[in-house]
Amino acid sequence: MKRKKIIMSWSECRVEIGHTGENDAMATQLVSVGTINDKSTSLATSDGETLTAKASGGKTVAEEEGEPEVTITTRVKEMDFDTEHLLTGAVISTDGDELDVNTNIVQGEFSVKVTPKNIGAQGIKAPKCSVKFRPGSSEEEGSYVDLTFKVIETEAGLLYKKFRVKKTDWADPTFASDLNAAKAAAPAKQNAPDEA
């Protein structure tokens, strides 16, 4: 049998997020988190809780390993105000030039999709994650936000799905600013007089 060609899931990637859907479904509307720092995105697992039963003399008689913890991490360069608003609820000024940050805690669960650039490579879709939002800044890197997505098991028992990247996965991304612009335009259309 001929060996399948290996398509690497490395190099450039896109990270997209959206609010987890009803019954822990994958978000139907995903937005790009922005420009990803080079070599900063990873999926990692760490050991879960281990239960150990010991007998007299400290001998192990039984051991059971719990489910490993799965995390996806990435660093976003110069995150835009709309994306920060989506994640933390920070308030954007009416002129769009200032952002009032009241917390760096992300409420609720988010879905995350990590799409490598190579067509045929393996990407990841995690429908339900808690999110850690850690902003920072340095002279070397400028402003950035470290995002950590802790994957949570869904009601159906799913942690995440792997998928093969298709060309359509690399279509022009949607950004949080696109959603905010659409929301702002919607009331204007509703209040406009009917055309004859």
C-alpha positions in Angstrom: 0.0 0.0 0.0 1.3 3.4 -1.0 2.0 5.8 1.9 -0.1 9.0 2.0 1.7 12.2 1.5 2.3 14.1 4.8 1.0 17.6 4.8 2.4 19.6 7.7 0.2 21.8 9.9 3.0 24.3 10.6 3.9 27.8 9.7 1.2 30.5 9.2 -2.2 29.9 10.7 -5.5 31.7 11.3 -7.3 31.7 14.7 -11.0 32.4 14.7 -13.5 32.7 17.6 -17.2 33.0 18.3 -19.6 32.6 21.2 -20.4 28.9 21.8 -23.8 28.0 20.4 -26.8 26.4 22.1 -26.2 22.9 23.5 -22.4 23.6 23.3 -22.5 23.7 19.5 -19.6 25.2 17.5 -20.2 28.9 16.9 -21.9 29.6 13.6 -20.3 33.1 13.3 -16.5 33.1 13.6 -14.2 36.1 13.6 -10.5 36.4 13.2 -8.6 37.4 16.4 -6.3 39.4 14.2 -2.6 39.2 13.3 -0.9 36.2 15.1 2.6 36.5 16.4 5.1 34.3 14.6 5.4 30.8 16.1 3.1 31.6 19.0 0.1 29.3 18.3 0.1 25.8 19.8 -2.2 23.0 21.1 -0.9 21.3 24.2 -2.0 18.7 26.7 -1.1 18.4 30.3 -1.7 15.5 32.6 -5.1 15.2 34.2 -5.7 14.2 37.8 -4.3 10.8 38.7 -6.0 8.6 41.3 -3.6 6.2 43.1 -4.5 3.5 45.6 -1.6 2.5 47.9 -1.3 -0.6 50.1 0.7 -1.0 53.3 4.3 -0.2 52.7 3.5 2.4 50.0 2.9 -0.2 47.2 0.7 1.0 44.3 -2.2 -1.4 43.9 -4.3 0.6 41.4 -4.0 3.8 39.4 -6.3 5.6 37.1 -5.5 8.6 34.9 -8.0 11.4 34.4 -8.6 13.1 31.0 -5.6 15.3 30.1 -6.3 19.1 30.0 -6.2 20.5 26.5 -5.2 24.1 25.8 -4.8 26.2 22.7 -2.6 29.3 23.1 -1.7 32.2 20.7 -0.3 35.7 20.9 -2.2 38.5 18.9 -0.3 41.5 17.8 -2.0 44.9 18.2 -5.5 43.5 18.9 -8.2 45.9 17.6 -10.7 47.5 19.9 -13.6 45.6 18.4 -12.1 42.2 19.2 -11.2 43.2 22.7 -14.8 44.4 23.2 -16.0 41.0 21.9 -13.9 39.2 24.5 -13.9 41.4 27.6 -16.8 43.8 27.0 -14.4 46.8 27.0 -16.3 50.0 25.9 -15.3 51.7 22.7 -15.6 55.5 22.6 -18.1 57.0 20.1 -15.2 58.2 17.9 -13.5 54.8 18.1 -10.2 56.3 19.4 -10.4 55.1 23.0 -11.2 51.9 24.9 -12.4 51.8 28.5 -11.1 48.5 30.0 -12.9 47.5 33.2 -11.8 43.9 33.3 -9.5 41.4 31.5 -11.8 38.5 32.4 -13.7 36.8 29.6 -17.2 35.9 30.5 -18.9 32.8 29.0 -17.6 30.2 26.6 -16.1 30.6 23.1 -15.6 28.3 20.2 -12.1 28.4 18.6 -10.9 27.3 15.1 -7.3 27.0 14.3 -6.6 26.7 10.5 -3.1 26.1 9.2 -2.3 27.6 5.8 -1.4 24.3 4.0 -4.4 22.9 2.2 -4.9 19.3 3.4 -3.2 19.9 6.7 -5.0 19.2 10.0 -6.9 22.0 11.7 -8.7 22.1 15.0 -12.3 23.1 16.0 -13.1 23.3 19.7 -16.7 24.2 20.3 -16.5 25.0 24.0 -13.6 26.8 25.7 -12.9 29.1 28.6 -10.7 32.0 27.6 -7.8 33.7 29.5 -7.1 37.2 28.2 -3.6 38.6 29.1 -2.6 41.9 27.5 0.9 43.1 27.5 3.3 45.5 25.7 7.1 45.8 25.2 9.5 47.9 23.2 10.4 44.9 21.1 6.9 43.5 20.3 4.6 46.5 20.8 1.1 45.8 22.1 -0.1 42.2 22.3 -2.6 39.9 23.9 -1.9 36.3 25.0 -5.0 34.2 24.6 -5.3 30.8 26.2 -8.3 28.6 25.3 -8.9 25.8 27.8 -10.9 23.1 25.9 -14.1 22.0 27.8 -16.0 18.8 27.1 -19.4 19.6 25.4 -22.7 18.1 26.6 -22.3 15.5 23.9 -18.8 14.5 25.2 -16.7 16.1 22.5 -13.5 17.9 23.3 -12.5 19.0 19.8 -12.6 18.0 16.1 -9.7 17.7 13.7 -10.4 18.7 10.1 -8.6 18.7 6.8 -8.0 22.3 5.6 -9.8 23.2 2.3 -9.2 26.2 0.1 -12.6 27.7 1.4 -11.2 27.7 4.9 -8.8 30.5 3.7 -11.5 32.7 2.3 -11.3 36.3 3.4 -11.9 36.3 7.2 -14.6 38.1 9.1 -13.4 40.5 11.8 -15.2 41.7 15.0 -15.3 45.2 13.4 -17.4 43.7 10.5 -20.0 42.5 12.9 -20.1 45.8 14.8 -20.5 47.7 11.5 -23.4 45.3 10.5 -25.1 45.9 13.8 -24.8 49.7 13.5 -26.2 49.6 10.0 -29.2 47.4 10.9 -31.1 50.0 13.0 -30.5 52.6 10.3 -32.2 50.3 7.8 -35.1 49.6 10.2 -35.7 53.4 10.8 -35.4 54.3 7.1 -38.7 55.2 5.3 -40.1 52.5 3.0 -39.3 53.1 -0.7 -42.3 53.3 -3.0 
